Amino acid sequence: MADPFQDVDSAGPEFVKMFADAMDVRQSDPTMEKIVASYLDRLPFAADSLTIEVGAGAGAVTRRIATLAHPTKVVGYEPSKGFVNEAIERSSGHSNLSFVVADGASLPIKDKTVDAVVMHTVLTHVTHPESLLAEAFRVLKAGGSLVICDADFSKSTFSSIPNDPLNICAQEFVREFVTDAFIVGKLRTLIANAGMEIASFDVTSRVVTSREQMRPWVEVTTKQMVERGDIGKDLADALVAEHDRRAELGSLYGYQAFATAIARKPY
Ligand SMILES: C[S@@+](CC[C@H](N)C(=O)[O-])C[C@H]1O[C@@H](n2cnc3c(N)ncnc32)[C@H](O)[C@@H]1O
């Protein structure tokens, strides 16, 4: 099956709601908060500037940008109508924030009019990341900033023992919900090929220990494996039960690495 994040609306309303909630939860995680704060701190939010988020989802990051940048303008561009509806519902009270349905490879924006472009966990879900980077280059003003923050899914794991059976869920998530698990290793070349200069490139570890964050992954992956006939319902239930047992014991351990690249369009 193709990564559903390539076409979220086709994945159905249940998927939209579940992942809109999951992305809100992820953004409230202290490590994610820190990662986002550290790149937003480095963006100039001048009075008349425009910052856009490409692949804004249900707006978890866009709302943070809008709070920081207020009163200057922030627009989230997102190809899924379902996510845009969720984003609008979740962003009441942000007068400087709007959302537009648009693909990141074809933004309804004039050349050289944007001060900063943010792509947060988007490129790992697209088949042609170079198209999104070329579009970011087109819309950015000279000297404008590009922030790419993405998970290095090639390193994701739920293992806390050798051959940990729970890790099947992490492997399955990466296989079914990610387009390029190795995108992080390619970012610096992609950015340079798009004509931008890399100012910084950092990797931060994120450890997932909460039931709230890990259970959706376990539920969704086991459900799919059962639907495909790969495993029986008893094993799926056992994996969810093992997750819940560890949650109860406080021994859940999920590992993810997140890379943040900050680049500038040259003058
Ligand atoms: C994991 S979500 C991240 C959403 C949001 N940035 C966040 O962190 O909360 C990935 C997003 O990339 C979007 N996406 C997928 N293909 C895209 C494309 N070609 N252009 C723009 N966004 C895209 C999906 O619709 C989805 O909203």
The ligand as a Tripos MOL2 file, in Angstrom:
@<TRIPOS>MOLECULE
LIG
   27    29     1     0     0
SMALL
NO_CHARGES

@<TRIPOS>ATOM
      1 C1          2.9680   13.8120    8.9560 C.3       1 LIG1
      2 S1          2.0090   15.0660    8.2400 S.3       1 LIG1
      3 C2          2.7300   16.5360    8.9550 C.3       1 LIG1
      4 C3          1.7440   17.6620    9.0960 C.3       1 LIG1
      5 C4          2.2620   18.9050    9.8270 C.3       1 LIG1
      6 N1          3.3850   19.4680    9.1650 N.3       1 LIG1
      7 C5          2.5970   18.5860   11.2750 C.2       1 LIG1
      8 O1          3.7600   18.3250   11.5870 O.co2     1 LIG1
      9 O2          1.6720   18.5710   12.0970 O.co2     1 LIG1
     10 C6          2.5770   15.1370    6.5660 C.3       1 LIG1
     11 C7          1.8020   16.1340    5.7390 C.3       1 LIG1
     12 O3          2.3920   16.2610    4.4330 O.3       1 LIG1
     13 C8          1.3330   16.5050    3.5330 C.3       1 LIG1
     14 N2          1.7790   16.2590    2.1560 N.ar      1 LIG1
     15 C9          1.9030   15.0830    1.5010 C.ar      1 LIG1
     16 N3          2.2650   15.3050    0.2140 N.ar      1 LIG1
     17 C10         2.3810   16.6490    0.0610 C.ar      1 LIG1
     18 C11         2.6980   17.4940   -1.0250 C.ar      1 LIG1
     19 N4          2.9890   17.0110   -2.2330 N.pl3     1 LIG1
     20 N5          2.7040   18.8210   -0.8200 N.ar      1 LIG1
     21 C12         2.4220   19.3390    0.4000 C.ar      1 LIG1
     22 N6          2.1060   18.5770    1.4650 N.ar      1 LIG1
     23 C13         2.0770   17.2580    1.3100 C.ar      1 LIG1
     24 C14         0.2500   15.5490    3.9970 C.3       1 LIG1
     25 O4         -1.0090   15.8510    3.4570 O.3       1 LIG1
     26 C15         0.3370   15.7430    5.5060 C.3       1 LIG1
     27 O5         -0.4720   16.7720    5.9550 O.3       1 LIG1
@<TRIPOS>BOND
     1     1     2 1
     2     2     3 1
     3     2    10 1
     4     3     4 1
     5     4     5 1
     6     5     6 1
     7     5     7 1
     8     7     8 2
     9     7     9 1
    10    10    11 1
    11    11    12 1
    12    11    26 1
    13    12    13 1
    14    13    14 1
    15    13    24 1
    16    14    15 ar
    17    14    23 ar
    18    15    16 ar
    19    16    17 ar
    20    17    18 ar
    21    17    23 ar
    22    18    19 1
    23    18    20 ar
    24    20    21 ar
    25    21    22 ar
    26    22    23 ar
    27    24    25 1
    28    24    26 1
    29    26    27 1
@<TRIPOS>SUBSTRUCTURE
     1 LIG1         1 GROUP 0 **** ****
